[in-house]
Amino acid sequence: MRPGIFDYAVVVLLLLREIFEWRWHWPRCVEAIRARVPGARNRAYLSTIIALWMFTLFVLALWIARARPWSALC
């Protein structure tokens, strides 16, 4: 199966998410942890986990909408 617009859109979104993480989110998390803000480390972990699960659910929803075979995920 050749990659389509769906595949390229997922890659672009993943790259944009990583750029956001690198340029905006992570520096603020590190700053809060260094300043010993209570719960800063837990919030950083939680926001990362939530973002990754949202991306995973997004990909799965698109996978279902495009009726792609589940065997292609392996």
Secondary structure, DSSP 8 states (H G I E B T S, - for coil): ----HHHHHHHHHHHHHHHHIIIIIHHHHHHHHHTT-TTHHHHHHHHHHHHHHHHHHHHHHHHHHTT--GGGG-
